[in-house]
Amino acid sequence: MTPSFDASALLLEQAKVYPLFTPQDVYKLLYQAAFGCEHLIASPCAVEERLAEEYAAAAPYLEEKIESLGDGYGRLYLGYMKKGLTAKTIAGLLLASAKKEDGVAALEKGLTLALSLAKEGKLPFSAEALLAEWEMRKREGYPSCRHSEAYRAAYHPAYRVVANRYLLYLPLLLRLDRMLAKGRVVLAIEGGSAAGKTTLAALLERLYGATVLHMDDYFLRPTQRTRARLSEPGGNVDRERVLSEILLPLSQGASAITYAPYSCQSGALLPPVTVTPTPLTVIEGAYSMHPLLQPYYTLSVFLDVPPSLQRERIKKRNTPQHAKRFFEEWIPMEEAYRQAFAIQEKCDIVIPVQ
């Protein structure tokens, strides 16, 4: 629960939506906001099996919604499984979101705010009842807990707590789960510098065992950097080699792909690498949706990062000299390419980065 998180607004909204919630449900809500996932489960299979059981048991009551718990986490309701999101994907998101950080201070801050609201008569129970709940949980060492019987009988909650940074990708994950149920997918992840393309690719590798390939391995070699080539929108990557080494073999059902990554440090190609395509193969990076390459993707996503956030991230990750090159050289080239070929408009899914 970060300083910008408004626990009072969360509590009042919950009281409005769930008028029968009790001090126990308030404790659970604030616990989740402070600690995220209530517990860590070592076995992904166990998580997946439990999700499938809960989905089957709650079928008539399943809702399709997300409830924010603040800056860090949200409740992902299992109604999304009716749209095609799999138990395996939800289990993967849950495990990726789990953390062990100490959230006691945040929890106590939230409970203090809840106590003030209860004293003002803004919550559907007395301050004394909430204080008794708080004192009991504190004696127990602030454990996780279930919803109250009254809450479960009235609202049939069926959800998992997932990090907000992953919930951003829900439109893409839904689409992937539906498409992967029918066959292989080749996905392009586009967007400007510091949009989170590599981070998303790493998540997909974790969730789906995806084969991930990077456009950074295909920058032009020094001998290719002619004035004519660099003047083209998107001309600073070796798109022809991406096509011949990756996308054409994938389109022809190759069982293995061999390519030579380019090293910016040495200015030369590194020894060849061989990878095995998986049901989901990801090509991530700016210029991955160049018109020459577009026809070979099954799906494409664009991560739309606001300029202010992009600038903040670049300055944080780089030396001033290196950041200067981003702002004066590389980002203008990305923007020229994006506008010349309407890249964002050509992508199947656009995700606003926050």
C-alpha positions as CSV (number, residue, x, y, z in Angstrom):
1,M,0.0,0.0,0.0
2,T,1.9,3.0,-1.2
3,P,1.5,6.5,0.1
4,S,-0.7,7.5,-2.9
5,F,-3.1,4.7,-2.1
6,D,-6.5,5.9,-0.8
7,A,-7.7,3.2,1.6
8,S,-10.7,5.3,2.6
9,A,-12.0,5.5,-0.9
10,L,-11.6,1.7,-1.3
11,L,-13.4,1.0,2.0
12,L,-16.3,3.3,1.1
13,E,-16.7,1.8,-2.4
14,Q,-16.7,-1.7,-0.9
15,A,-19.4,-0.6,1.6
16,K,-21.5,0.7,-1.2
17,V,-21.1,-2.4,-3.5
18,Y,-21.2,-5.0,-0.6
19,P,-23.4,-3.5,2.1
20,L,-23.4,-6.8,4.0
21,F,-19.6,-6.9,4.5
22,T,-18.3,-7.4,8.0
23,P,-15.2,-6.5,10.0
24,Q,-13.8,-9.8,8.9
25,D,-14.2,-8.9,5.3
26,V,-12.6,-5.5,5.9
27,Y,-9.6,-7.2,7.4
28,K,-9.4,-9.5,4.4
29,L,-9.7,-6.6,2.0
30,L,-6.9,-4.6,3.7
31,Y,-4.8,-7.6,4.1
32,Q,-4.9,-8.2,0.4
33,A,-4.1,-4.6,-0.4
34,A,-1.1,-4.7,1.9
35,F,0.3,-8.2,1.2
36,G,-1.1,-9.1,-2.2
37,C,-1.7,-12.8,-2.6
38,E,-2.7,-14.3,0.7
39,H,-0.3,-17.2,0.6
40,L,2.4,-18.8,-1.5
41,I,1.7,-22.2,-3.1
42,A,4.8,-24.1,-4.3
43,S,2.9,-26.2,-6.9
44,P,1.4,-24.6,-10.0
45,C,-0.6,-27.7,-10.5
46,A,-2.2,-27.4,-7.1
47,V,-3.2,-23.8,-7.8
48,E,-4.6,-24.7,-11.2
49,E,-6.6,-27.7,-9.8
50,R,-8.1,-25.5,-7.0
51,L,-9.1,-22.9,-9.6
52,A,-10.8,-25.4,-11.7
53,E,-12.7,-26.8,-8.7
54,E,-13.8,-23.3,-7.6
55,Y,-14.9,-22.4,-11.1
56,A,-17.1,-25.5,-11.3
57,A,-18.6,-24.9,-7.9
58,A,-19.3,-21.2,-8.5
59,A,-20.5,-21.4,-12.1
60,P,-24.0,-19.9,-11.6
61,Y,-22.5,-16.9,-9.7
62,L,-19.4,-16.1,-11.6
63,E,-18.7,-12.5,-12.3
64,E,-16.4,-11.0,-15.0
65,K,-14.8,-8.0,-13.3
66,I,-11.7,-6.6,-11.7
67,E,-11.7,-4.7,-8.4
68,S,-8.7,-2.5,-7.6
69,L,-7.1,-3.0,-4.2
70,G,-4.9,0.1,-4.6
71,D,-1.7,0.8,-6.5
72,G,-0.3,-2.8,-6.2
73,Y,-3.0,-5.4,-6.6
74,G,-6.5,-6.2,-7.8
75,R,-9.1,-8.9,-7.6
76,L,-9.5,-10.8,-10.8
77,Y,-12.9,-12.5,-10.8
78,L,-13.1,-16.0,-12.3
79,G,-15.9,-15.0,-14.6
80,Y,-13.2,-14.3,-17.1
81,M,-12.8,-18.1,-17.5
82,K,-16.2,-18.0,-19.2
83,K,-14.6,-15.8,-21.9
84,G,-11.7,-18.3,-22.4
85,L,-9.1,-17.3,-19.8
86,T,-7.7,-20.6,-18.6
87,A,-7.1,-21.8,-15.0
88,K,-3.5,-22.3,-16.0
89,T,-3.1,-18.7,-17.0
90,I,-4.8,-17.4,-13.8
91,A,-2.6,-19.8,-11.8
92,G,0.5,-18.4,-13.5
93,L,-0.5,-14.8,-12.8
94,L,-1.2,-15.7,-9.2
95,L,2.2,-17.3,-8.7
96,A,3.9,-14.4,-10.5
97,S,2.2,-11.9,-8.2
98,A,3.0,-13.7,-5.0
99,K,5.4,-11.8,-2.7
100,K,6.8,-12.2,0.8
101,E,7.2,-8.5,1.8
102,D,6.2,-7.3,5.2
103,G,2.9,-5.4,4.8
104,V,2.1,-5.0,8.5
105,A,2.5,-1.3,8.6
106,A,0.3,-0.8,5.5
107,L,-2.3,-3.2,7.0
108,E,-2.4,-1.3,10.3
109,K,-2.6,2.0,8.5
110,G,-5.6,0.7,6.6
111,L,-7.3,-0.6,9.7
112,T,-6.8,2.7,11.4
113,L,-8.6,4.5,8.6
114,A,-11.4,1.9,8.6
115,L,-11.8,2.4,12.4
116,S,-12.2,6.2,11.8
117,L,-14.9,5.5,9.1
118,A,-16.7,3.1,11.4
119,K,-16.8,5.7,14.2
120,E,-18.3,8.2,11.7
121,G,-21.0,5.6,10.8
122,K,-19.8,5.2,7.2
123,L,-19.3,1.4,7.4
124,P,-22.1,-1.1,8.1
125,F,-20.8,-2.2,11.5
126,S,-19.7,-0.6,14.8
127,A,-16.2,0.6,15.5
128,E,-16.2,-1.7,18.5
129,A,-16.8,-4.7,16.3
130,L,-13.9,-3.7,14.0
131,L,-11.6,-3.1,16.9
132,A,-12.3,-6.5,18.3
133,E,-11.6,-8.1,14.9
134,W,-8.3,-6.1,14.7
135,E,-7.2,-7.1,18.1
136,M,-7.9,-10.8,17.5
137,R,-6.0,-10.8,14.2
138,K,-3.1,-9.0,15.8
139,R,-2.9,-11.6,18.5
140,E,-2.8,-14.3,15.8
141,G,0.1,-12.6,14.0
142,Y,-2.0,-11.1,11.2
143,P,-2.8,-14.2,9.3
144,S,-4.7,-14.4,6.0
145,C,-8.4,-15.3,6.4
146,R,-11.5,-16.2,4.4
147,H,-14.5,-14.0,3.8
148,S,-17.2,-14.1,6.4
149,E,-20.0,-16.6,6.0
150,A,-22.5,-13.7,5.5
151,Y,-20.4,-12.2,2.7
152,R,-19.9,-15.6,0.9
153,A,-23.6,-16.4,1.2
154,A,-24.7,-13.0,-0.2
155,Y,-22.0,-12.4,-2.9
156,H,-20.4,-15.8,-3.8
157,P,-16.9,-14.3,-4.2
158,A,-14.8,-16.2,-6.7
159,Y,-11.5,-14.3,-7.6
160,R,-7.8,-14.3,-7.2
161,V,-5.5,-11.4,-6.2
162,V,-3.2,-10.5,-9.0
163,A,-0.6,-7.7,-9.4
164,N,-2.0,-4.7,-11.3
165,R,1.0,-4.7,-13.6
166,Y,-0.2,-8.1,-15.0
167,L,-3.9,-7.1,-15.1
168,L,-2.9,-4.5,-17.7
169,Y,-2.3,-7.4,-20.1
170,L,-5.6,-9.1,-19.6
171,P,-7.0,-8.3,-23.1
172,L,-4.0,-10.0,-24.6
173,L,-4.0,-13.0,-22.3
174,L,-7.7,-13.6,-23.1
175,R,-7.0,-13.5,-26.8
176,L,-4.0,-15.8,-26.5
177,D,-5.8,-18.4,-24.5
178,R,-8.6,-18.6,-27.0
179,M,-6.2,-18.7,-30.0
180,L,-3.8,-21.3,-28.4
181,A,-6.7,-23.6,-27.8
182,K,-7.0,-23.8,-31.6
183,G,-3.4,-23.9,-32.7
184,R,0.0,-22.1,-32.8
185,V,0.4,-18.4,-32.4
186,V,3.2,-16.1,-33.6
187,L,3.0,-12.8,-31.6
188,A,4.6,-9.5,-32.3
189,I,5.1,-7.1,-29.3
190,E,5.5,-3.6,-30.5
191,G,5.9,-0.2,-28.8
192,G,8.3,2.6,-28.1
193,S,11.4,2.5,-25.9
194,A,10.7,1.6,-22.3
195,A,7.1,0.6,-23.0
196,G,7.7,-2.8,-21.3
197,K,8.0,-5.1,-24.3
198,T,10.7,-7.2,-22.9
199,T,8.9,-7.5,-19.6
200,L,5.7,-8.6,-21.3
201,A,7.7,-11.2,-23.3
202,A,9.3,-12.5,-20.1
203,L,5.8,-12.9,-18.6
204,L,4.6,-14.8,-21.6
205,E,7.6,-17.0,-21.4
206,R,6.7,-17.8,-17.8
207,L,3.0,-18.3,-18.4
208,Y,3.1,-20.2,-21.7
209,G,6.6,-21.5,-22.0
210,A,6.8,-19.2,-25.1
211,T,9.9,-19.1,-27.3
212,V,11.0,-15.4,-27.2
213,L,13.1,-13.7,-29.9
214,H,14.3,-10.1,-29.7
215,M,14.5,-7.4,-32.4
216,D,17.5,-6.1,-30.6
217,D,19.4,-9.0,-32.1
218,Y,18.7,-7.7,-35.5
219,F,20.2,-4.2,-35.6
220,L,22.1,-3.3,-38.8
221,R,25.8,-4.3,-38.9
222,P,28.1,-1.4,-39.6
223,T,28.5,-2.3,-43.3
224,Q,24.7,-2.1,-43.7
225,R,24.3,1.4,-42.3
226,T,24.2,3.4,-45.4
227,R,22.7,6.9,-45.6
228,A,19.9,5.6,-47.8
229,R,19.1,2.7,-45.5
230,L,19.0,4.8,-42.4
231,S,16.8,7.4,-44.0
232,E,14.0,4.8,-44.4
233,P,11.4,4.6,-41.7
234,G,12.4,1.5,-39.7
235,G,15.5,1.1,-41.8
236,N,17.9,0.6,-38.8
237,V,17.0,-3.0,-38.3
238,D,17.8,-6.0,-40.5
239,R,14.2,-6.8,-41.3
240,E,15.3,-9.0,-44.2
241,R,17.2,-11.3,-41.9
242,V,14.2,-11.4,-39.4
243,L,12.1,-12.6,-42.3
244,S,14.5,-15.2,-43.7
245,E,15.8,-16.6,-40.3
246,I,12.6,-16.5,-38.2
247,L,9.3,-15.7,-39.8
248,L,9.6,-17.7,-43.0
249,P,10.8,-20.8,-41.2
250,L,7.9,-20.4,-38.7
251,S,5.4,-20.0,-41.5
252,Q,6.7,-23.2,-43.0
253,G,6.4,-25.2,-39.8
254,A,10.1,-25.5,-39.1
255,S,10.9,-27.7,-36.0
256,A,14.0,-25.5,-35.2
257,I,15.1,-22.0,-36.0
258,T,18.8,-21.0,-36.2
259,Y,19.9,-17.4,-36.2
260,A,22.9,-15.3,-35.4
261,P,22.3,-12.5,-32.8
262,Y,24.0,-9.1,-33.5
263,S,26.2,-7.7,-30.7
264,C,26.1,-3.9,-30.4
265,Q,29.3,-4.2,-28.3
266,S,31.4,-6.0,-30.9
267,G,29.6,-4.7,-34.0
268,A,29.4,-8.2,-35.3
269,L,27.2,-11.3,-35.4
270,L,27.6,-13.8,-32.5
271,P,27.7,-17.5,-33.0
272,P,24.5,-19.0,-34.3
273,V,21.8,-20.0,-31.8
274,T,19.2,-22.7,-32.4
275,V,15.8,-22.5,-30.7
276,T,12.7,-24.7,-30.9
277,P,9.4,-23.0,-31.7
278,T,6.7,-23.6,-29.1
279,P,2.9,-23.2,-29.4
280,L,3.5,-19.5,-28.7
281,T,6.4,-17.8,-30.3
282,V,7.0,-14.2,-29.5
283,I,9.0,-11.6,-31.5
284,E,9.4,-8.5,-29.3
285,G,10.8,-5.1,-30.0
286,A,10.3,-1.9,-32.0
287,Y,10.2,-2.5,-35.7
288,S,8.8,-6.0,-35.4
289,M,5.6,-4.9,-37.2
290,H,7.4,-3.5,-40.3
291,P,5.2,-4.0,-43.3
292,L,7.6,-6.6,-44.7
293,L,7.0,-8.7,-41.5
294,Q,3.3,-8.0,-40.7
295,P,1.8,-10.8,-42.8
296,Y,3.6,-13.5,-40.9
297,Y,2.1,-12.8,-37.5
298,T,-1.0,-14.5,-36.0
299,L,-1.4,-11.7,-33.5
300,S,0.1,-8.4,-32.6
301,V,0.0,-6.1,-29.6
302,F,1.2,-2.5,-29.2
303,L,2.2,-1.1,-25.8
304,D,1.4,2.5,-25.7
305,V,3.6,4.3,-23.2
306,P,2.9,8.0,-22.4
307,P,5.9,10.3,-23.2
308,S,6.2,11.4,-19.6
309,L,6.4,7.8,-18.3
310,Q,8.7,6.8,-21.1
311,R,11.1,9.7,-20.3
312,E,11.0,8.9,-16.6
313,R,11.8,5.2,-17.2
314,I,14.7,6.0,-19.6
315,K,16.3,8.4,-17.3
316,K,16.1,5.9,-14.4
317,R,17.6,3.1,-16.4
318,N,20.4,4.9,-18.2
319,T,23.3,7.2,-17.7
320,P,22.7,10.8,-18.8
321,Q,24.8,10.3,-21.9
322,H,22.9,7.2,-22.9
323,A,19.5,8.7,-22.1
324,K,20.4,11.6,-24.4
325,R,20.8,9.3,-27.3
326,F,17.4,7.9,-26.7
327,F,15.8,11.3,-26.6
328,E,17.7,12.8,-29.5
329,E,18.3,9.8,-31.8
330,W,16.4,6.5,-31.2
331,I,13.0,7.7,-30.0
332,P,12.6,10.1,-33.0
333,M,13.5,7.2,-35.3
334,E,10.9,5.0,-33.6
335,E,8.3,7.8,-33.9
336,A,9.0,8.3,-37.6
337,Y,8.6,4.5,-38.3
338,R,5.4,4.4,-36.2
339,Q,3.8,7.3,-38.0
340,A,4.9,6.3,-41.5
341,F,3.4,2.9,-41.3
342,A,0.5,3.5,-38.8
343,I,2.0,0.8,-36.6
344,Q,-0.3,1.3,-33.6
345,E,-3.4,1.2,-35.8
346,K,-2.2,-2.0,-37.5
347,C,-1.8,-3.9,-34.3
348,D,-4.6,-6.2,-33.1
349,I,-4.5,-5.0,-29.5
350,V,-3.4,-1.7,-28.0
351,I,-2.5,-1.7,-24.3
352,P,-2.2,1.7,-22.5
353,V,0.9,1.4,-20.2
354,Q,0.5,3.0,-16.8
